[in-house]
Amino acid sequence: MRVISGSARGRKLKAPPGLSTRPMADKIREASFSMLASLGVAPDRVLDLYAGSGSVGIEALSRGAESADFVEQNRVACEVIRDNLRHLGFEARAQAHQTSVGAFLARIQRPYDFVIMDPPYADPDIVATMAMLGSSAAVEDGTILLIGHSPRVELPETAGALRCLRRRCHGDSCFSIYEAVIERDTETNEETET
């Protein structure tokens, strides 16, 4: 597994041992970032949920993102992310958090412009997690979500504030791109989902 493009292009990444994590394949990462570029998305502040090896968030850092937070519950995988960040010289711009996605989203204070979700393919709570993300402080109007999933998982067109922009499958791996659509009520200054 390697970084595909940017300042760390071609550099190798470590993956957590065993089969408990499933890093996004290089060709899927390449296709997803190409699609993001075609949509004019240039991530700046990145949140990588279910981060595994950190490969997708690291790809965003390599391509110019200013900062990234990686959320991974597994202790060994979290150490692998920290090793990868040190190896590539990104540790000053990124932080790995060993916690659950729900716990992290419950305490986050600032929004991100790009969020990555690559949960386990058999995760029955994927849509509920998307809705939780869409109503959290982690997103603002225009935040982009890249979600990796199985072709056997049917994701909705909308999940809370999130609206699907694109979907693509390559063999047994798919990704979907969503955008947060949050309008402000100018009279009450409150956010509302459309």
C-alpha positions as CSV (number, residue, x, y, z in Angstrom):
1,M,0.0,0.0,0.0
2,R,1.4,3.4,-1.1
3,V,0.5,7.1,-1.2
4,I,-0.7,7.7,-4.7
5,S,-0.1,11.4,-5.3
6,G,1.2,14.6,-3.8
7,S,4.2,15.4,-1.6
8,A,4.5,11.8,-0.3
9,R,3.8,10.1,-3.6
10,G,5.0,6.5,-3.9
11,R,5.9,6.2,-0.2
12,K,4.9,3.0,1.5
13,L,2.3,2.8,4.3
14,K,2.1,0.2,7.0
15,A,-1.2,-1.6,7.5
16,P,-2.5,-3.1,10.8
17,P,-1.7,-6.8,11.2
18,G,-4.5,-9.3,10.7
19,L,-7.9,-9.1,9.0
20,S,-9.7,-6.8,11.5
21,T,-9.1,-3.8,9.2
22,R,-9.6,-3.5,5.5
23,P,-7.6,-0.6,4.0
24,M,-9.2,1.1,1.0
25,A,-7.4,-0.3,-2.1
26,D,-5.1,2.0,-4.0
27,K,-7.3,2.0,-7.1
28,I,-10.3,3.0,-5.1
29,R,-8.4,5.8,-3.3
30,E,-7.1,7.0,-6.7
31,A,-10.6,6.9,-8.3
32,S,-12.2,8.6,-5.3
33,F,-9.7,11.5,-5.3
34,S,-10.0,11.9,-9.0
35,M,-13.8,12.2,-8.6
36,L,-13.3,14.7,-5.8
37,A,-11.0,16.7,-8.0
38,S,-13.6,16.7,-10.8
39,L,-16.1,18.1,-8.3
40,G,-13.7,20.9,-7.4
41,V,-13.1,19.5,-3.9
42,A,-9.7,20.4,-2.4
43,P,-9.7,19.2,1.2
44,D,-8.2,21.5,3.9
45,R,-9.4,20.2,7.3
46,V,-9.9,16.5,7.2
47,L,-11.6,13.9,9.5
48,D,-10.9,10.2,8.9
49,L,-13.4,8.0,10.7
50,Y,-12.8,4.3,11.1
51,A,-9.3,5.2,10.0
52,G,-7.6,1.8,10.0
53,S,-4.1,2.5,8.5
54,G,-5.0,6.1,7.9
55,S,-4.3,5.7,4.2
56,V,-7.2,7.9,3.0
57,G,-6.6,10.8,5.3
58,I,-2.8,10.6,4.6
59,E,-3.6,10.8,0.9
60,A,-5.5,14.0,1.6
61,L,-2.5,15.4,3.6
62,S,-0.1,14.4,0.8
63,R,-2.3,16.3,-1.7
64,G,-2.2,19.5,0.4
65,A,-4.7,19.3,3.2
66,E,-3.6,21.5,6.2
67,S,-4.6,19.1,9.0
68,A,-6.3,15.8,9.7
69,D,-7.8,14.0,12.6
70,F,-7.8,10.2,12.5
71,V,-10.4,8.3,14.6
72,E,-9.7,4.6,15.2
73,Q,-11.0,2.5,18.1
74,N,-8.4,-0.3,17.8
75,R,-5.2,0.4,19.8
76,V,-2.9,-1.4,17.4
77,A,-4.3,0.3,14.3
78,C,-4.1,3.7,16.0
79,E,-0.4,3.1,16.6
80,V,0.1,2.1,12.9
81,I,-1.5,5.5,12.0
82,R,0.9,7.3,14.3
83,D,3.8,5.4,12.8
84,N,2.7,6.2,9.2
85,L,2.3,9.9,10.1
86,R,5.8,10.0,11.7
87,H,7.3,8.1,8.7
88,L,5.9,10.6,6.2
89,G,6.6,13.7,8.4
90,F,2.9,14.6,8.8
91,E,2.8,14.3,12.6
92,A,2.8,18.1,13.2
93,R,-0.3,18.4,10.9
94,A,-2.3,15.4,12.2
95,Q,-3.5,13.6,15.3
96,A,-4.7,10.0,15.8
97,H,-7.5,9.6,18.4
98,Q,-8.1,6.1,19.9
99,T,-11.8,6.3,20.5
100,S,-15.1,5.3,19.0
101,V,-16.7,7.3,16.2
102,G,-19.7,8.1,18.3
103,A,-17.7,9.4,21.3
104,F,-15.5,11.5,19.0
105,L,-18.5,13.1,17.2
106,A,-20.2,13.8,20.5
107,R,-17.3,16.0,21.7
108,I,-16.1,17.7,18.5
109,Q,-16.4,21.5,18.4
110,R,-15.1,22.6,15.0
111,P,-16.3,21.5,11.5
112,Y,-14.3,19.8,8.9
113,D,-14.5,20.5,5.1
114,F,-13.8,16.8,4.3
115,V,-14.9,13.7,6.2
116,I,-13.9,10.1,5.3
117,M,-15.9,7.1,6.5
118,D,-14.6,3.6,5.7
119,P,-16.5,1.5,8.2
120,P,-16.5,-2.3,8.3
121,Y,-18.4,-3.6,5.3
122,A,-20.8,-5.5,7.5
123,D,-21.5,-2.5,9.8
124,P,-25.3,-2.5,10.3
125,D,-25.2,1.0,11.7
126,I,-23.7,2.7,8.7
127,V,-26.7,4.8,7.9
128,A,-27.3,5.7,11.5
129,T,-23.7,6.8,11.8
130,M,-24.0,8.9,8.6
131,A,-27.1,10.6,10.2
132,M,-25.2,11.2,13.4
133,L,-22.3,12.7,11.5
134,G,-24.7,14.9,9.5
135,S,-26.2,16.4,12.7
136,S,-22.9,16.8,14.5
137,A,-20.6,19.8,14.8
138,A,-18.1,18.0,12.6
139,V,-20.0,19.2,9.5
140,E,-21.0,22.6,8.1
141,D,-22.8,23.6,4.9
142,G,-20.6,22.2,2.0
143,T,-18.7,19.6,4.0
144,I,-17.9,16.6,1.7
145,L,-18.2,13.0,2.9
146,L,-16.4,10.2,1.2
147,I,-17.7,6.8,2.3
148,G,-16.3,3.4,1.3
149,H,-18.8,0.5,1.3
150,S,-19.7,-2.9,-0.1
151,P,-21.8,-3.0,-3.3
152,R,-24.2,-5.0,-1.3
153,V,-24.9,-2.1,1.0
154,E,-27.5,0.2,-0.3
155,L,-27.0,3.8,0.9
156,P,-29.8,6.3,0.9
157,E,-29.9,9.4,-1.3
158,T,-30.1,11.5,1.8
159,A,-29.1,10.9,5.5
160,G,-30.0,13.9,7.7
161,A,-28.1,16.9,6.2
162,L,-26.1,14.7,3.8
163,R,-27.1,14.5,0.1
164,C,-25.5,12.0,-2.3
165,L,-23.5,13.6,-5.2
166,R,-21.9,10.5,-6.8
167,R,-21.4,6.8,-6.5
168,R,-19.0,4.4,-8.1
169,C,-18.1,0.7,-7.8
170,H,-14.9,-1.2,-8.7
171,G,-15.4,-4.9,-8.3
172,D,-16.3,-5.6,-4.6
173,S,-15.5,-2.0,-3.5
174,C,-17.7,1.1,-3.8
175,F,-17.5,4.6,-2.7
176,S,-20.1,7.4,-2.5
177,I,-19.6,11.1,-2.1
178,Y,-22.1,13.2,-0.1
179,E,-22.4,16.9,0.6
180,A,-23.8,18.5,3.8
181,V,-26.6,20.9,2.9
182,I,-27.3,23.1,6.0
183,E,-29.2,26.3,5.5
184,R,-29.2,29.1,8.1
185,D,-32.5,30.6,9.1
186,T,-31.5,34.3,8.9
187,E,-34.2,35.5,11.3
188,T,-33.3,33.1,14.1
189,N,-29.7,32.4,13.1
190,E,-30.4,28.7,13.6
191,E,-29.2,25.9,11.3
192,T,-31.7,23.8,9.5
193,E,-31.3,20.8,7.2
194,T,-32.9,21.0,3.8
